[in-house]
Amino acid sequence: MLKQPSQRVAIIDLGSNTNRMVVLNTQVGYSYRLEDQVREVVRLRHGMTEEGMSEAAIERGFSTLRLFKNFCDSTNVGRIIAVATSAVRDAANGPFFVQQVREEIGLELRVLTGEQEAYYDTLGALNEVPMTEGVVLDIGGGSIQLSDIRKRDFHQGVSLTLGTLALTERFINHDPIKKNEYAAIQEEIEHQLDTVSWLKEKQRGPLVGVGGSIRNLAQIQSEESDYPLFTLHGFVLKRDSVKDSVQRLRKLPVEERRKIPGLTPDRADIILPGAMTLLEVMNRLEVDEIFVSENGIREGVFFEHFWDHLDPPIIPSVRRFSVLNLARYYNYEKGHANHVRFLAERIFWQLVLLHGYDIKALELLNAAALLHDIGRIIDYRGHHKHSQTLIENNGLPGFSPREIALIGLLARYHRKGNPSIDGYDLLLHEDDQTLLTRLSAILRMAETLERGRNANVNDVIATWDDDELRLTLITDSYPSVEIWQAERNAAPLMAAAFERDVRLDSFAPPVEHPVLSADEEKNSES
């Protein structure tokens, strides 16, 4: 594939509560990587009247947009895509604001309709979560968006004025909130959700959440449970946790809320209505959990650009691309990684009667095979540990937290060490220790058989009996280096994992030095 030239793309999302910008380094259709993100609180809805946004709010909006534009100009951003949502959309002076941004700052600000907002939320979520049917929920400052997902595509969407800032300014006048204010918010949430007729059809289906409010509620649960990963990709937020947060937030004044681990301090005064809305949606859908997407409207706008050759711009296999994307960004050695994957897969299937694992386990093994060496971009020494860190810190869209942890651990133990799930009690269970040990043994064996990075080992044949596991290597010439490395570094773990002695041999015979006669030896010396 001929790669496109790399380009830095900035997506600006001017919302009712915050103005956010992400900067991505991209090669369209090949790989992308988040390089920077900036967030500024603007509170555009604060003080909004029938005449529109207040002068102070407009100045806050102008100030951050000018700041973001200057940032892009000074950091070689090649393309800026800027959108605005409910505050600018609803304000009577919204069109004037957009015109002034164009004339004074030089930004073309596209104002999204409510349905367009829901659509871009869906693009962001479906390029991260492998969902076919279900609902995507975005809780913003001015509005929420509910999207109906069918056949892995956006079917319909609705925008409701249930944003955290909108509800806070409309109903809350006391700190902490009064009972009658809480009841008024609950009544408004129920009233507006009653207007979404198709919501009942989606009961018990998957629910995916995007947006800062949902991520903050997930982060609260993450902090409380001592979550071991550094990403919320695939995080599962429980209804009981949301319910606990609602009860906790309604009792605490804002200053005490700001001390809650995981809660962004500048969101403390408006988070309660968002938690209430999320809980009511979960109750109506009769679901006990919501899958958190790190992606949202900004990423959705980006994917329309990145996948512009796809219709719709939604990747068919999130899991496969997320592995390739991470490998490509860190300049993986494609030939070596793919051959390690091939050998690992060959060993896996030939030993399936011994280990009993299925295609799901193989997918983890394949991902780890492609990613096992990406840590070399940091340093060769300890690169197995660096690979694990990069996998865990970046996350792998489409994979569950358990799967991300296992892929990271497989990369960690591809080289040396005794595989262990210690420290991952929250994500992994006891049986995963055996899974990790066996898959690590296979990956380590495949890695040592490709030690020369030259595909000298074309294939491997695995046979066994009750006492011995025999690996016969198919090569053009005797694989002395590969057998030496495998016997030294991989065979002991393989023996422990499968409870058999391991023997390696080859179809190609060893190169033997001929025995010379005395006269021949004398002649050779002369």
C-alpha positions as CSV (number, residue, x, y, z in Angstrom):
1,M,0.0,0.0,0.0
2,L,1.3,3.5,-0.9
3,K,1.1,5.6,2.2
4,Q,-0.2,9.1,2.1
5,P,2.0,11.9,3.3
6,S,1.6,12.6,7.0
7,Q,-0.4,15.6,8.1
8,R,-1.3,17.2,11.4
9,V,-5.0,17.7,11.7
10,A,-6.8,19.7,14.5
11,I,-10.4,19.2,15.4
12,I,-12.0,22.0,17.4
13,D,-15.3,21.5,19.2
14,L,-16.8,24.6,20.7
15,G,-19.4,23.3,23.2
16,S,-21.7,24.9,25.7
17,N,-19.4,24.2,28.6
18,T,-16.0,23.7,27.2
19,N,-14.0,24.4,24.0
20,R,-11.8,21.3,23.2
21,M,-9.2,20.7,20.5
22,V,-7.4,17.5,19.6
23,V,-4.4,17.4,17.3
24,L,-3.7,14.2,15.4
25,N,-0.8,13.1,13.3
26,T,-2.3,11.2,10.4
27,Q,-1.6,9.3,7.2
28,V,-5.1,9.0,5.8
29,G,-6.4,5.5,5.7
30,Y,-3.1,4.1,7.2
31,S,-2.5,5.3,10.7
32,Y,-3.3,8.2,13.1
33,R,-2.1,9.2,16.5
34,L,-3.3,11.7,19.1
35,E,-0.4,14.2,19.6
36,D,-2.0,17.0,21.7
37,Q,-5.2,18.1,23.2
38,V,-6.3,21.3,24.8
39,R,-9.4,22.0,26.9
40,E,-10.7,25.4,28.1
41,V,-13.9,26.1,30.0
42,V,-16.0,28.7,28.2
43,R,-19.5,28.3,29.6
44,L,-21.1,29.8,26.5
45,R,-24.6,29.1,27.9
46,H,-23.9,31.0,31.1
47,G,-26.2,34.1,31.1
48,M,-27.8,33.2,27.8
49,T,-31.1,35.1,27.2
50,E,-33.6,35.3,24.4
51,E,-31.3,37.8,22.8
52,G,-28.5,35.2,22.7
53,M,-25.1,34.6,24.3
54,S,-23.9,37.2,26.7
55,E,-21.0,39.5,25.8
56,A,-18.8,37.8,28.4
57,A,-19.6,34.4,27.0
58,I,-18.9,35.6,23.5
59,E,-15.5,37.0,24.6
60,R,-14.6,33.7,26.3
61,G,-15.5,31.9,23.1
62,F,-13.4,34.3,21.0
63,S,-10.5,34.1,23.4
64,T,-10.2,30.3,23.3
65,L,-10.8,30.1,19.5
66,R,-8.1,32.7,18.9
67,L,-5.8,30.8,21.3
68,F,-6.4,27.5,19.5
69,K,-5.9,29.1,16.1
70,N,-2.6,30.6,17.2
71,F,-1.5,27.2,18.6
72,C,-2.2,25.5,15.3
73,D,-0.4,28.2,13.3
74,S,2.7,27.8,15.5
75,T,2.8,24.0,15.5
76,N,2.5,23.2,11.8
77,V,-1.1,22.0,11.8
78,G,-2.0,21.4,8.2
79,R,-5.7,21.4,8.5
80,I,-8.2,22.7,11.0
81,I,-11.8,21.5,11.2
82,A,-13.9,23.5,13.7
83,V,-17.5,22.8,14.8
84,A,-19.9,24.4,17.3
85,T,-22.8,22.7,19.0
86,S,-25.9,23.5,21.0
87,A,-25.0,26.9,22.6
88,V,-24.1,28.6,19.3
89,R,-26.9,26.6,17.6
90,D,-29.6,27.8,20.0
91,A,-28.4,31.4,20.5
92,A,-30.2,34.1,18.6
93,N,-26.9,35.8,18.0
94,G,-25.2,32.5,16.9
95,P,-25.0,33.5,13.2
96,F,-23.3,36.8,14.1
97,F,-20.8,35.0,16.3
98,V,-19.9,32.6,13.5
99,Q,-19.4,35.5,11.1
100,Q,-17.2,37.4,13.5
101,V,-15.1,34.2,14.1
102,R,-14.6,33.9,10.4
103,E,-13.7,37.6,9.9
104,E,-11.6,38.2,13.0
105,I,-9.9,34.8,13.6
106,G,-10.0,33.2,10.2
107,L,-11.7,30.0,11.4
108,E,-14.7,28.6,9.5
109,L,-16.9,27.4,12.3
110,R,-19.5,24.9,11.2
111,V,-22.6,24.8,13.4
112,L,-24.0,21.3,13.8
113,T,-27.6,20.4,14.1
114,G,-28.7,18.2,16.9
115,E,-28.9,15.2,14.6
116,Q,-25.5,15.9,13.1
117,E,-24.1,16.0,16.6
118,A,-25.6,12.6,17.3
119,Y,-24.2,11.3,14.0
120,Y,-20.6,12.4,14.8
121,D,-20.9,10.9,18.3
122,T,-21.8,7.7,16.5
123,L,-18.8,7.8,14.1
124,G,-16.5,8.4,17.1
125,A,-18.0,5.5,19.1
126,L,-18.3,2.9,16.3
127,N,-14.7,3.5,15.3
128,E,-13.7,2.5,18.8
129,V,-16.4,0.0,20.0
130,P,-17.3,-3.2,18.0
131,M,-21.1,-2.7,18.4
132,T,-23.6,-3.7,15.8
133,E,-26.9,-2.8,17.6
134,G,-27.5,-0.5,20.5
135,V,-27.6,3.1,21.7
136,V,-24.9,5.8,21.9
137,L,-25.4,8.5,24.6
138,D,-23.5,11.8,24.7
139,I,-24.0,14.1,27.7
140,G,-22.8,17.5,26.9
141,G,-23.1,20.9,28.6
142,G,-26.0,22.2,26.6
143,S,-27.7,19.0,25.3
144,I,-27.6,15.3,25.2
145,Q,-27.6,13.2,22.1
146,L,-29.2,9.7,21.8
147,S,-28.3,7.7,18.7
148,D,-30.1,4.6,17.5
149,I,-27.5,2.1,16.1
150,R,-28.6,-0.6,13.7
151,K,-26.4,-2.9,11.5
152,R,-23.3,-1.0,12.7
153,D,-24.5,2.3,11.3
154,F,-26.3,5.4,12.5
155,H,-30.0,4.9,12.0
156,Q,-31.5,8.0,13.7
157,G,-30.6,10.4,16.5
158,V,-32.2,13.0,18.7
159,S,-30.8,16.0,20.7
160,L,-32.5,17.0,24.0
161,T,-31.8,20.1,26.1
162,L,-30.7,18.0,29.1
163,G,-27.1,19.2,29.1
164,T,-25.3,19.5,32.5
165,L,-24.9,23.2,32.3
166,A,-28.3,23.8,30.9
167,L,-30.1,21.9,33.7
168,T,-27.8,23.4,36.4
169,E,-28.5,27.0,35.3
170,R,-32.2,26.3,34.9
171,F,-33.0,24.5,38.2
172,I,-30.2,24.7,40.8
173,N,-29.9,27.8,43.0
174,H,-28.6,26.3,46.2
175,D,-25.4,24.6,47.3
176,P,-25.9,21.7,48.1
177,I,-29.0,21.1,45.9
178,K,-32.4,21.3,47.6
179,K,-34.9,18.5,47.4
180,N,-37.4,20.4,45.2
181,E,-34.6,21.4,42.8
182,Y,-33.5,17.8,42.5
183,A,-37.1,16.7,41.9
184,A,-37.6,19.3,39.3
185,I,-34.5,18.1,37.4
186,Q,-35.7,14.5,37.6
187,E,-39.1,15.5,36.3
188,E,-37.6,17.4,33.3
189,I,-35.3,14.5,32.5
190,E,-38.2,12.0,32.5
191,H,-40.4,14.4,30.5
192,Q,-37.9,14.9,27.7
193,L,-36.9,11.2,27.5
194,D,-40.6,10.3,27.1
195,T,-40.5,12.0,23.7
196,V,-38.0,9.5,22.4
197,S,-40.4,6.9,21.1
198,W,-37.7,4.4,19.8
199,L,-35.9,4.2,23.1
200,K,-38.2,1.4,24.4
201,E,-37.2,-0.7,21.4
202,K,-33.6,-0.7,22.5
203,Q,-34.1,-2.1,26.0
204,R,-31.4,-4.5,27.2
205,G,-29.3,-3.6,24.2
206,P,-25.7,-2.3,24.5
207,L,-25.3,1.2,25.7
208,V,-22.1,3.2,24.8
209,G,-21.3,6.5,26.5
210,V,-19.3,9.4,25.2
211,G,-18.5,12.9,26.5
212,G,-16.8,14.4,29.5
213,S,-19.5,13.9,32.0
214,I,-19.7,10.1,31.4
215,R,-15.9,9.8,31.4
216,N,-15.7,11.7,34.7
217,L,-18.2,9.3,36.2
218,A,-16.2,6.4,34.9
219,Q,-13.0,8.0,36.3
220,I,-14.6,8.2,39.7
221,Q,-15.4,4.4,39.6
222,S,-11.9,3.8,38.3
223,E,-10.2,5.6,41.2
224,E,-12.4,3.9,43.7
225,S,-11.6,0.4,42.4
226,D,-7.8,1.0,41.9
227,Y,-8.2,0.3,38.1
228,P,-4.8,-0.9,36.8
229,L,-4.9,0.6,33.3
230,F,-4.1,4.2,32.2
231,T,-6.9,4.4,29.6
232,L,-10.7,4.2,29.7
233,H,-10.9,2.4,26.3
234,G,-13.4,-0.3,26.9
235,F,-14.1,0.7,30.5
236,V,-17.4,-0.6,31.9
237,L,-19.2,1.8,34.1
238,K,-21.7,0.1,36.4
239,R,-25.2,1.4,37.1
240,D,-24.6,0.9,40.8
241,S,-21.6,3.2,40.6
242,V,-23.7,5.9,38.8
243,K,-26.4,5.5,41.5
244,D,-23.9,5.9,44.3
245,S,-22.4,9.0,42.6
246,V,-25.9,10.6,42.3
247,Q,-26.6,10.1,46.0
248,R,-23.1,11.3,46.9
249,L,-23.2,14.4,44.7
250,R,-26.6,15.6,45.8
251,K,-25.5,15.7,49.4
252,L,-22.1,17.4,49.0
253,P,-21.5,21.2,48.4
254,V,-19.4,22.0,45.3
255,E,-16.2,22.6,47.3
256,E,-16.4,19.1,48.7
257,R,-17.3,17.6,45.3
258,R,-14.0,19.0,43.9
259,K,-12.1,16.7,46.3
260,I,-13.7,13.5,44.8
261,P,-10.9,11.5,43.1
262,G,-11.5,11.3,39.4
263,L,-13.8,14.3,39.1
264,T,-12.5,17.2,37.1
265,P,-12.7,20.2,39.6
266,D,-14.3,22.6,37.0
267,R,-17.0,20.1,36.4
268,A,-18.0,19.7,40.0
269,D,-20.8,22.3,40.0
270,I,-22.6,20.8,37.0
271,I,-21.9,17.0,37.1
272,L,-25.0,16.0,39.2
273,P,-27.6,16.6,36.4
274,G,-25.4,14.6,34.0
275,A,-25.2,11.7,36.5
276,M,-29.0,11.8,36.9
277,T,-29.6,11.8,33.2
278,L,-27.3,8.8,32.7
279,L,-28.9,6.9,35.5
280,E,-32.4,7.5,34.1
281,V,-31.3,6.4,30.6
282,M,-29.8,3.2,32.1
283,N,-33.0,2.5,34.0
284,R,-35.2,2.9,30.9
285,L,-33.0,0.7,28.9
286,E,-32.8,-1.8,31.8
287,V,-29.0,-2.1,31.5
288,D,-26.6,-2.5,34.4
289,E,-23.6,-1.2,32.6
290,I,-22.5,1.3,30.0
291,F,-19.4,0.9,27.8
292,V,-17.3,4.1,27.9
293,S,-15.8,5.4,24.7
294,E,-12.8,7.7,24.8
295,N,-13.9,8.9,21.3
296,G,-16.7,11.4,20.9
297,I,-17.8,14.2,18.6
298,R,-14.3,15.5,17.8
299,E,-13.1,12.0,16.8
300,G,-16.2,11.5,14.8
301,V,-15.5,14.6,12.8
302,F,-12.0,13.4,12.4
303,F,-13.0,9.9,11.1
304,E,-15.2,11.5,8.5
305,H,-11.9,12.9,7.1
306,F,-9.7,9.9,7.9
307,W,-12.1,7.3,6.4
308,D,-13.4,9.5,3.6
309,H,-13.1,6.7,1.2
310,L,-15.5,4.5,3.2
311,D,-19.3,4.7,3.1
312,P,-20.1,5.1,5.9
313,P,-16.8,6.2,7.4
314,I,-16.8,3.4,9.9
315,I,-14.0,0.8,10.0
316,P,-15.4,-2.8,9.5
317,S,-13.0,-4.3,12.2
318,V,-12.1,-2.0,15.0
319,R,-10.0,-4.6,16.7
320,R,-7.9,-5.5,13.7
321,F,-7.2,-1.8,12.8
322,S,-6.4,-0.7,16.3
323,V,-3.6,-3.3,16.5
324,L,-2.3,-2.3,13.1
325,N,-2.6,1.4,13.9
326,L,-0.5,1.1,17.1
327,A,2.1,-1.0,15.4
328,R,2.4,1.3,12.4
329,Y,2.7,4.4,14.6
330,Y,5.6,2.9,16.5
331,N,7.3,1.8,13.3
332,Y,7.0,-1.9,13.9
333,E,9.3,-4.2,11.8
334,K,6.5,-5.5,9.6
335,G,8.2,-8.5,8.1
336,H,9.6,-9.8,11.5
337,A,6.3,-9.2,13.3
338,N,4.2,-10.9,10.7
339,H,6.5,-13.9,10.6
340,V,6.4,-14.2,14.4
341,R,2.6,-14.1,14.2
342,F,2.6,-16.8,11.5
343,L,4.8,-19.1,13.5
344,A,2.9,-18.5,16.7
345,E,-0.4,-19.2,14.9
346,R,1.0,-22.4,13.4
347,I,2.1,-23.6,16.9
348,F,-1.2,-22.6,18.5
349,W,-3.4,-24.6,16.1
350,Q,-1.2,-27.7,16.2
351,L,-1.3,-27.7,20.0
352,V,-5.0,-26.9,20.3
353,L,-5.8,-30.3,21.7
354,L,-3.3,-29.7,24.5
355,H,-4.4,-26.2,25.5
356,G,-8.1,-26.2,24.4
357,Y,-8.3,-22.4,23.5
358,D,-10.3,-21.0,20.7
359,I,-10.1,-18.2,18.2
360,K,-10.6,-15.5,20.9
361,A,-7.3,-16.6,22.5
362,L,-5.6,-16.7,19.1
363,E,-6.7,-13.1,18.5
364,L,-4.9,-12.0,21.7
365,L,-1.8,-14.0,20.6
366,N,-1.8,-12.4,17.1
367,A,-2.1,-8.9,18.5
368,A,0.8,-9.5,20.9
369,A,2.9,-10.9,18.1
370,L,2.4,-7.7,16.0
371,L,3.1,-5.5,19.0
372,H,5.7,-7.3,21.0
373,D,8.6,-5.2,19.8
374,I,7.1,-1.7,19.6
375,G,9.0,-0.8,22.8
376,R,12.2,-0.8,20.8
377,I,11.3,2.7,19.8
378,I,12.1,3.7,23.4
379,D,15.1,1.5,23.9
380,Y,16.2,-2.0,23.1
381,R,17.1,-2.8,26.7
382,G,13.9,-3.5,28.5
383,H,11.9,-3.2,25.3
384,H,9.5,-6.0,26.4
385,K,8.5,-3.8,29.3
386,H,8.3,-0.7,27.2
387,S,6.0,-2.6,24.8
388,Q,3.7,-3.5,27.6
389,T,3.6,0.2,28.8
390,L,2.8,1.5,25.3
391,I,0.0,-1.0,24.9
392,E,-1.6,-0.3,28.3
393,N,-1.2,3.5,28.0
394,N,-2.5,3.8,24.5
395,G,-5.2,1.2,24.9
396,L,-6.5,-0.9,22.0
397,P,-10.0,0.3,20.8
398,G,-12.3,-2.7,20.4
399,F,-10.6,-4.8,23.0
400,S,-11.9,-5.1,26.6
401,P,-9.8,-4.0,29.5
402,R,-9.1,-7.7,30.3
403,E,-7.9,-8.3,26.8
404,I,-5.7,-5.2,26.8
405,A,-4.1,-6.3,30.0
406,L,-3.4,-9.8,28.6
407,I,-2.0,-8.5,25.3
408,G,0.3,-6.1,27.3
409,L,1.4,-9.0,29.5
410,L,2.1,-11.3,26.5
411,A,4.3,-8.6,25.0
412,R,6.0,-8.2,28.4
413,Y,6.9,-11.9,28.6
414,H,7.7,-12.5,25.0
415,R,11.4,-12.3,25.8
416,K,12.1,-13.5,29.4
417,G,10.6,-13.8,32.8
418,N,8.0,-16.0,34.4
419,P,4.5,-14.9,33.2
420,S,2.4,-13.6,36.1
421,I,-1.0,-11.8,36.4
422,D,0.0,-10.2,39.8
423,G,-1.3,-6.7,40.0
424,Y,-4.2,-7.3,37.7
425,D,-6.7,-8.9,40.1
426,L,-9.4,-6.4,39.1
427,L,-9.3,-7.4,35.5
428,L,-8.0,-11.0,35.3
429,H,-9.2,-14.2,37.0
430,E,-7.4,-17.3,38.1
431,D,-7.7,-19.2,34.9
432,D,-6.0,-16.3,33.0
433,Q,-2.7,-17.3,34.7
434,T,-2.7,-20.6,32.7
435,L,-3.8,-18.8,29.6
436,L,-1.0,-16.2,29.9
437,T,1.6,-18.9,30.6
438,R,0.7,-21.0,27.6
439,L,0.3,-18.1,25.1
440,S,3.5,-16.5,26.4
441,A,5.3,-19.8,25.8
442,I,4.0,-20.0,22.2
443,L,4.9,-16.4,21.5
444,R,8.4,-16.7,23.0
445,M,9.0,-19.8,21.0
446,A,7.9,-18.1,17.8
447,E,10.1,-15.1,18.6
448,T,13.2,-17.2,19.1
449,L,12.5,-19.1,15.9
450,E,12.6,-15.7,14.1
451,R,15.6,-14.5,16.1
452,G,17.6,-13.7,12.9
453,R,14.8,-11.6,11.5
454,N,15.2,-13.3,8.2
455,A,12.4,-15.9,8.1
456,N,14.9,-18.7,8.0
457,V,12.3,-20.9,9.7
458,N,9.7,-21.4,7.0
459,D,7.3,-23.4,9.2
460,V,7.2,-25.6,12.2
461,I,5.6,-29.0,12.9
462,A,4.5,-29.8,16.4
463,T,4.0,-33.4,17.6
464,W,3.8,-34.8,21.1
465,D,3.2,-37.7,23.4
466,D,2.7,-38.0,27.1
467,D,6.3,-37.2,27.8
468,E,7.7,-35.0,25.0
469,L,6.7,-32.1,22.8
470,R,8.7,-32.1,19.6
471,L,9.1,-29.1,17.3
472,T,10.5,-29.8,13.9
473,L,11.6,-26.8,11.9
474,I,11.2,-26.5,8.2
475,T,14.2,-24.5,6.8
476,D,16.4,-24.3,3.8
477,S,19.5,-24.6,5.9
478,Y,20.2,-25.9,9.4
479,P,18.8,-23.3,11.9
480,S,21.6,-23.4,14.4
481,V,21.0,-19.8,15.7
482,E,17.2,-20.4,16.1
483,I,17.6,-23.8,17.8
484,W,20.3,-22.4,20.1
485,Q,18.0,-19.4,21.1
486,A,14.9,-21.6,21.4
487,E,16.6,-24.2,23.6
488,R,18.0,-21.5,25.8
489,N,15.2,-18.9,26.1
490,A,11.9,-20.6,25.0
491,A,12.0,-24.3,25.7
492,P,12.0,-24.1,29.5
493,L,8.8,-22.0,29.5
494,M,7.2,-24.2,26.9
495,A,8.0,-27.3,29.0
496,A,6.5,-25.8,32.1
497,A,3.4,-24.6,30.2
498,F,2.6,-27.9,28.6
499,E,4.2,-30.2,31.1
500,R,6.4,-32.0,28.7
501,D,10.1,-32.1,27.7
502,V,10.7,-30.0,24.6
503,R,12.9,-31.2,21.8
504,L,13.8,-29.2,18.7
505,D,15.1,-30.5,15.4
506,S,15.1,-29.7,11.8
507,F,14.4,-31.2,8.4
508,A,17.7,-29.7,7.3
509,P,20.7,-31.6,8.6
510,P,23.5,-29.9,10.6
511,V,26.5,-28.8,8.6
512,E,29.3,-31.3,9.6
513,H,32.9,-30.5,9.1
514,P,34.5,-33.4,7.1
515,V,37.1,-35.6,8.9
516,L,40.4,-35.2,7.0
517,S,43.1,-37.8,6.7
518,A,46.6,-36.9,7.8
519,D,47.8,-36.2,4.3
520,E,44.7,-34.1,3.5
521,E,45.1,-32.1,6.6
522,K,48.8,-31.6,5.8
523,N,47.9,-30.5,2.3
524,S,45.2,-28.1,3.5
525,E,47.7,-26.5,5.9
526,S,50.1,-25.9,3.1
